[in-house]
Amino acid sequence: MTLPPSAQRRLTAAVLGTGGISKEHLGFLAASRDIDLVGVCDRSPAALRHAAETYSTTGFATFGEMLDQAQPDVVHVLTPPATHSALSAEALEAGSHVICEKPITATAAELQDLLAVARRCDRVLTENHNYRFNPEVEALAALTGDGPLGDVVEVEVRIHLPVTDPAGRFGDPNLPSPIHDLPAGVVHDFITHFTYLVNYLSGGARWERVASEWSAHCGAAHIPVDDLDAILVGSAPWGPVHGRIRFSALASPDEFEVTVRGANGYAQAELFSGRWVENRPRRVGDQLNSIANLMIGGVNQFLGGPRSFARKIMQAGPYAGLNRFLEETYRSLANETPVPVGPEEMLAASELIDRLVAGRRESASDLTETTREGQR
């Protein structure tokens, strides 16, 4: 990453936590010519040593030691979600800006408290909304409004992942994940992606009605929910907007599918593979429009295989947006301009999560009542 000439100040950064996502953050920082990676911290000596050696930085056994000695301008908080609030607050109090992994907090009320700390300390707090910066999502957004799709009328975000697989990071009952302790259980690891994407692609629609149904289809005792189906009904300046959020542990293949429907057509992107589908007005006249869309769609399908293979080879997969998010965030910090994911976007995503999770409590209540009736 190279910052523009106006960004004269060189920033220093440190990373807290060496879990799976740390590879992406550390790799970005170590490769940057404009950011100095001054430290990494983890409670595991082996993980800490590996990260420090791999990314040529200093390892610190405690967070306080890293804050005191390295004095980073920016701290990346990549620890389990339940620790985000306290550790982010500690970094802010020490004078560092904070880039926190999602979910930044368990509730919107917690986020309000943390944002108050950031304001008091005159520091920046931001949350990783990486998929918003994926090229496919940016392309979807560009098609709406004044684009060929016109005003947005519906946004659907769908994820299929086998989270109950005993061989996976969530499914092994002998290695319980801290994610299971969050209000939405294992689905909470993905729920922030759902909410910021429907908010962003709907043009910031105001959701007046949110209905969510939560289920446990796979029968894993340590995973109380593995399925979410939610409908959102709202409004935007141009008219009504609908949203759909769908998470399934049963459906195949693994997918992260985002669909935007506008007044004039629709477009769909699959973020794991890069698959792209469009049906929109073409400059061929109404009579030939459907044929043109079929032909272009066929070409896109034909190119989908090589494109997906190239993404794997180039490692430009679902985290492609993370580098863009970090680039833009560091550019903003260096130039002292607003970061791309600010308090408004973070709160909107978190408040929608609260409304979805409220449906989990209602679903559990309905299930309990149904069970009681069946026992009578």
N, C-alpha and C positions, 0 to 999 in steps of 0.2 A: 504494500500500500504506500502511495506517495501522496502527501497532503499538498494542497495548492500553495503557491508562493506566499499568499497572505497569511498562511499558518506558520509563523516563525517559531513559536514556542514548541519545544520538543517535550512530549509528555512521557511520564514513567508509569508503568503498570505492574500490578501484582495479581496473582491468581490464588484464590482460596478454594481448595478442593481439587482432587485429581480423579474424579469419576469419569465416566465415558465421554461426556460432552467436553471435558477439559482439553482433550486432544484438539478439538476444533479451535477453542479460544487460544490455547498455548501456541498452536501452529500459526495462527494469524499474527499473534504478537511477536513471535520469534522471527517471522519472515518480514516484518515491517521495517522499513528504513527510517521511519519517523517516530517510532515508539521504542522506548527502552524497557525491556522486560526485566524488572529488578527483583523478582522473587516469586516463589510458589510455596504454599503451605498445605500440609495434610497431616492427619494424626497417624497415618501408617508410615513407619520409617522406610519400608521397602518401596511403597508407591511414591513417596516424597523423593527418595534418592533417584528413582527411575526418571521422574519428571524433570528434576533439576539437571540430571546428566543429559537427557534427551534434548532439552530446550536451552541448554547452556545458561542456566540462571542459578541463583542462590536459593537453597532450600531452607525453610524455617519450620521448626517443630511446633511453634505456637503462633496464633494469629497476632497476639499483642506484640510479640517480638518482631514480626514482619512489619507491622504498622510503625513501631518505634524506630527500627533500624533502617528499613528501606524507604519509609515515608513516601509511598506511591501517590501519584496524582489520581490514579484510578485503580479501584479494586474490582475484580471480577468475582462475584460470589456464586460459586458452583456447588455448594453443599446441599445436603438433603433439604427439601422444602420447609420442614418444620423449624429449621435453624435460620432461615433467610432473614426474618425480621430482626432478630437480635444481632446477628453478625453484620447485616447491612447498617444498622444503627451505630454499631461500634465503629465501623469504617467511616461513616459520615461524621461522627463525633471527633474522629482523629484527623479530619480535614481532607479525606479522599472523596472523590466522586465514586458512585457505585453503579456498575452494570451487573444486574442480578438475573440469574436464570429464572425461567417460569416454572411453576407459579410463584410469583414474588412473595405473596402472602396467601393465607388460606381464605381470607374474607376481605371484602372491600373496607370494612371498618379498620382492620389491621393495616391495610394499605394507606388509609387516611392518616393514621398515626405515624406511619413511617415517612410519608410525604411531609408531615409537619416537622419531623426531625431534620429532613433535608432542607426545608425552608429556613429553619432556625440556624442551621450550620452554614447556610448559603452554599450548599453543594448540590450537585445534580444526581438524581436517582432515576434510573431507567431500567426497563425490563426487556429481555430478549423476545422480540416478536419476529423471529427470523423468517418465517414463511411469507410474511407480508412483503419481503424484499426479494423473494424468488423471482426469476425472470418471467415464469409463467403467470404468476399472480399479478405482476406489474403489467403484463400484456393483457390479462383479463380486465384490469381496471382501465386501461387505455381504450378499450373497445366501448366503454359505457359513456353515458353523458352525451358529449358532442361526437362520440365515436359511432361506428356503424350499428352497434346494438341499441343505442338510444338509452333512455332512462331505465334504470334497474327496476325490475318488478319482483325478482326472486333470486335468492342466493342459497345454494346448498353446499354444505361441506360434509364430506363422508370419509370416515376412516375405518378400514378393516384390518385388524391385527390380532394374531392368536395369543392374546395376553394371558390366557390360562394354560398355555403349554408348559408342562413341568420342566422342560429344558430351557425355557426362556427366563428373562431376568425378573419377571413378575410371578411366574407360575409355580416355582419350586417352593413347596410348603416348608422346607427345611432352611430356606434362605429368605426369610420375609423381607420384603422391600419396605422402606419408610413411606413409600407412596400409599400403601394400604391404610395408613393412619389419617390420610386427608379426607375431607368431607365427601368427595366423590370417589374415594377408593382409587383403584388403578386407573380409572377413566380421568382422574384429576391430572394425571401426567400429560394428557393431551388436550384437556378442556380449554386451556388458554388459547391454543391454536384455533379452536373452533370459534371462540368469541371474538378475538381480534380480527379474524378473517371475515366473519359475517358483518361485523361493524364496518370494517374498511371497504369491502366490496359493495355494501349496500349504500355507500355514500354517507355513512353516519346516521342511518335510519333510527328513528325513535321507536323502540319496541314497546308497544302498548300491552300486548298479551304474549306471555311466554308459558307454554305448556310442555312439560318434560315427563317422559315415562322411563323409569329405570328398571332393569331386570337382571336376574342372575340365571343364565341359561345353561352354564357349563358345570354347575354343581361342585365347584371348588370351594371348600369350607372357608379358606383364608381369603377368598376373593368374593365379597358379598355382592358386588355388582360388576357386570361385564358387558352391559348393553345400555345404550342411551338412544332414545328417539325423541327429538324435540321439535316443536313447531313454534315459530315466532311470527307475529303479525304486528306490523308497525306502519309508520308513515314517514315520508320525506317531503321536501318542498314540492316535488312534482306529482306526488300521489302515494297510494298504498304500496308497501313493500312486504314481501313474505320471506321468511328464512326457514331453513331446515338444517338440523344438526343430527348426524347419525354416526354412532360408534357401534361396531359389531366385532365380537371375538369369534363368531362362527363363520361369517362370510369369507369367501376366497375369490381371487387371490388377495394378497396384501395390497392395499390401495390407500391412497390419500387423494381423493377426487374432489375437485372444486368446480362447481357449475354456476354460471351467471346467466340469467335470462333477462333480456331487455324487451322493450316495446317492439323491437324490430327483428329479434332473433336471439340465439344463445351461443355460448362458448363454454368449453369444458377442458380442464387441464388435470392430468394425473401427475402429482408432484414427485412420486417415487421414480417413475420411468420417463417423465417428460412427454407422455402421450397428449395429443392436442386434437380437439374436435371443434369445428365451427359450423354454424348454420346461420348465415346472415345475408343481407342484401349484397348482390354483386352487380357490377356494371355490365350486365348482359340482358337486362329487361326481365320483367316478371315471368314471362313464359319459360325462360331458360335458367332462371335463378336456382330452382331445385336441382336441375341437372348439374349446374356449375358447382353447387355445394357438394353433391355426391362425388364428382370427379376430384375436387380439391380434397375432400375427406378421404378418398381412396389413396391419393398420393401421400397424405399425412400418415395414414395407417401403414402404407408400404415403407415409409421412411422411419416409422416409429421404432422398428427393431434395431436398425443401425444406430439411430439416435440414442436409444436406451443403452446399447453396448458402448457407445462412445462416452456417455455419461459415466458409466462404471469405470472405464479405462482412465478417464480424466479425473475421476473421483469428484465429479460435479453433480452430486446427487441431491438429496433433500436438504442438505445444509448449505446449498449454494447461496441462499439468502443470508446466512449468518455473516459471511465475510462482508457483504454489502451493508448489513446493519451495523457492523462494527466500524467499517470505513466511514460511514456517514456520521456515526456517533462520535468517533474520535475527531473527525473534521470539525464537527460542531463544538466540541470541547476546546479544541485548539483555537478556534476563532471566536469562542465565547458567544455562540449563537444557539438558539433552541435546538435541542436534540430531536431526532426524528420520531422517537416514541416518548412523548411527554406525559405529564400527569393526567391530562384529559383522556388520552387513549388508554392509559393503564387503568384508570378508574372505570371507564366505560366497559372494558373487558372484564374487570373484576366484579362489577355490579351485575353484569349479565350472568357470570358464573354463580353468584349468590342466588339469582332467580332460578337458574337451572337446578342447583343443589336443593332448593326448597321443594322442587318436584320430586327429588329422591326421598325426602321425608314423607311426602304425601303418598308416593308409590309404596313405600314400606308400610305405611299405615293401612293402605288399601289391601295389601297382601296379607297383613296380620288379620284384618277383619274377615277377609275371604277364608283364611285358614280356620278361624274360629267358627264361621258358619258351616264349613265342611265337617267340623268335628261334632256339631250338634246332632 
